[in-house]
Amino acid sequence: MTPEPAAIDPPLLYSFRRCPYAMRARLALRACGLTVRLREVLLRDKPPELLALNPAGTVPVLQLPDGQVLLHSLDIMRWAFAQQPPVGWSRPQGATPTEQEALWLHTLDGAFKRALDGYKYPERHPSLSAETWRDQAVAVLLQPLQRQLQTQHTAFMWGDQPSLLDLALWPFVRQLAQVDAAWWAGATGLEDVRAWLQRGLALPLFESVMGKYPAWHAGETEPRF
């Protein structure tokens, strides 16, 4: 009788619930139907096991069963979509981004993220006012996004179903919207962006990745996510 092969543990994910980078990694993993072992961490008390994999101490970090370690959220997202892409989702998506997708992601993680940080924490970035930082964030990403959605006449970035790019953008645009809810609700020229964000946040997918987990400690069994 041939013995059954030994079960392989799912990948191990270090995450922090409110971190937008970790959020988009969780969105991709859940959208692709992949299971991981979740280690929720406190960024003020990082476990040595996380630091052993990533001395910078940032999340998310995904350790695969073969020992490979993915340290960047976009790498985790692309890995997830390469394993088991969601059926019927819009393109472009997958392990190899198109030039257009790559340009959006470069702007998101570069100029937009810098402006978002200045808007959220003006005391840390006093070279410009909070409003000026916000105007920069709108100019570099949200106005082009508004034009994209108007041109496409679609619910999401590339069609009537979400894509990897929608998942990558939502957590960061959500952060900007939360800084000043009254401004966001009345900002002119961003009507389609507001509807797009609300559409994404209302998906069961988004709600499913925002559950609260206790911080993991050595010796504890990780919940499946």
C-alpha positions in Angstrom: 0.0 0.0 0.0 1.5 3.3 -1.1 1.6 5.8 1.8 -0.2 9.1 1.4 2.1 12.1 0.8 2.7 14.2 3.9 0.5 17.3 4.1 2.2 20.6 3.3 1.4 23.5 5.5 0.0 26.6 3.7 2.2 29.6 3.2 2.9 31.8 6.2 1.8 35.4 6.0 2.9 38.2 8.4 0.4 41.0 8.3 -0.9 44.1 10.1 -4.6 44.7 9.7 -4.5 48.5 9.0 -1.4 48.5 6.8 -2.5 49.2 3.2 0.3 47.1 1.7 -0.7 44.1 3.9 -4.4 44.9 3.0 -3.8 44.6 -0.7 -1.8 41.4 -0.3 -4.7 39.9 1.8 -7.2 41.0 -0.9 -5.3 39.2 -3.6 -4.8 36.0 -1.6 -8.5 35.9 -0.7 -9.7 36.8 -4.2 -7.6 33.9 -5.6 -9.0 31.5 -3.1 -5.6 30.8 -1.5 -5.2 29.8 2.1 -2.3 31.0 4.3 -1.4 30.8 7.9 -1.8 34.3 9.4 0.5 35.9 11.9 -0.9 39.3 12.8 1.8 41.5 14.2 2.1 44.7 16.2 4.4 47.0 14.4 5.6 48.5 17.8 6.5 44.9 19.0 7.7 43.0 16.0 8.4 39.3 16.6 11.9 38.1 16.0 10.6 35.5 13.6 9.4 38.3 11.3 12.7 40.2 11.6 14.6 37.0 10.7 12.8 36.9 7.4 12.8 40.7 6.8 15.2 42.7 8.9 13.4 45.9 7.9 10.4 44.7 9.9 7.8 45.7 7.2 4.7 43.8 6.3 3.4 41.9 4.4 5.9 39.1 4.3 4.9 35.7 2.7 7.0 32.6 3.3 6.2 29.9 0.8 6.4 26.1 1.7 9.6 25.8 -0.2 11.3 28.5 1.9 11.0 31.3 -0.6 10.2 34.6 1.0 8.3 37.4 -0.7 8.9 40.8 0.9 6.8 43.1 -1.2 3.0 43.3 -1.5 2.9 43.5 -5.3 5.1 40.4 -5.5 2.6 38.6 -3.2 -0.3 39.8 -5.3 1.3 38.7 -8.6 2.3 35.3 -7.0 -1.3 34.8 -5.9 -2.8 35.7 -9.4 -0.2 33.4 -11.0 -1.3 30.4 -8.8 -5.1 30.7 -9.3 -6.4 33.9 -10.9 -10.1 34.7 -10.1 -12.4 33.4 -12.8 -13.9 36.1 -15.0 -11.9 39.0 -13.5 -10.9 41.9 -15.8 -7.5 42.2 -17.4 -4.7 43.2 -17.5 -3.6 41.2 -14.5 -1.3 38.4 -13.5 2.3 37.7 -12.9 3.6 40.0 -15.7 2.1 43.5 -15.6 1.4 45.3 -18.8 3.2 48.6 -19.4 0.0 50.5 -18.6 -0.5 48.7 -15.3 3.1 49.1 -14.3 2.8 52.9 -14.9 -0.2 53.1 -12.6 1.6 51.1 -9.9 4.7 53.2 -10.2 2.7 56.3 -9.6 0.7 54.8 -6.8 3.7 53.6 -4.8 5.8 56.7 -5.7 4.4 60.2 -6.1 0.9 59.4 -4.8 2.2 57.6 -1.7 4.6 60.5 -0.9 1.7 63.0 -1.3 -0.6 60.9 0.8 1.9 60.7 3.6 2.3 64.5 3.5 -1.5 64.9 3.6 -2.0 62.4 6.5 1.0 63.6 8.6 1.7 67.3 7.7 3.7 67.7 10.9 6.2 65.2 9.6 6.3 66.8 6.1 6.2 70.6 6.8 7.7 71.6 3.5 4.1 71.8 2.1 0.7 72.3 3.7 -1.7 69.4 4.1 -3.9 70.9 1.4 -1.0 71.2 -1.0 0.0 67.6 -0.4 -3.7 66.6 -1.0 -3.8 68.6 -4.3 -0.6 66.7 -5.4 -2.2 63.3 -4.6 -5.3 64.3 -6.6 -3.3 65.5 -9.6 -0.9 62.6 -9.9 -3.4 59.7 -9.4 -7.0 60.6 -8.7 -7.6 62.9 -11.7 -6.1 60.3 -14.1 -8.2 57.7 -12.4 -11.3 59.8 -12.9 -10.5 60.1 -16.6 -9.8 56.4 -16.9 -13.2 55.5 -15.3 -15.1 58.1 -17.4 -13.4 56.8 -20.6 -14.0 53.2 -19.9 -17.6 53.6 -18.7 -17.0 50.6 -16.5 -17.4 49.8 -12.8 -13.7 49.0 -12.3 -10.4 49.9 -13.8 -10.4 47.5 -16.8 -14.0 46.4 -17.0 -17.1 45.3 -15.1 -15.1 43.0 -12.8 -12.2 44.0 -10.5 -8.6 43.4 -11.4 -5.3 43.2 -9.6 -4.9 46.9 -10.1 -8.2 47.7 -8.4 -7.1 45.7 -5.4 -3.7 47.5 -5.3 -5.3 50.9 -5.4 -8.3 50.6 -3.1 -6.4 50.5 0.3 -4.5 53.7 -0.5 -7.3 55.7 -2.0 -9.4 54.6 1.0 -6.7 56.1 3.3 -6.9 59.5 1.5 -10.7 59.5 1.7 -10.6 59.0 5.5 -8.3 61.9 6.3 -11.1 64.5 5.7 -14.4 62.8 5.0 -16.3 66.1 4.5 -13.8 67.2 1.8 -13.9 63.8 0.1 -17.7 63.7 0.0 -17.8 67.1 -1.8 -14.7 67.1 -3.9 -15.6 68.1 -7.4 -14.3 66.2 -10.4 -13.9 63.0 -8.5 -17.4 61.6 -8.7 -16.5 58.4 -10.6 -13.5 57.8 -8.3 -15.8 58.1 -5.2 -18.3 55.6 -6.7 -15.4 53.2 -7.7 -14.0 53.3 -4.2 -17.4 52.8 -2.6 -18.1 49.9 -5.0 -14.9 48.2 -3.9 -15.3 48.7 -0.2 -18.8 47.3 -0.4 -17.6 44.0 -1.9 -17.9 41.0 0.5 -14.2 40.4 -0.6 -13.1 43.7 1.1 -15.0 43.1 4.3 -13.7 39.5 4.5 -10.0 40.6 4.7 -10.6 43.2 7.5 -11.5 40.9 10.3 -9.6 41.4 13.6 -7.1 38.9 14.8 -5.1 38.9 18.0 -1.3 39.5 17.7 0.6 36.3 17.2 3.1 35.1 19.7 5.7 32.4 19.4 4.3 28.9 20.1 0.8 29.8 19.1 -1.0 28.1 16.3 -1.7 30.4 13.4 -5.3 30.8 12.2 -6.0 29.9 8.6 -6.8 32.9 6.5 
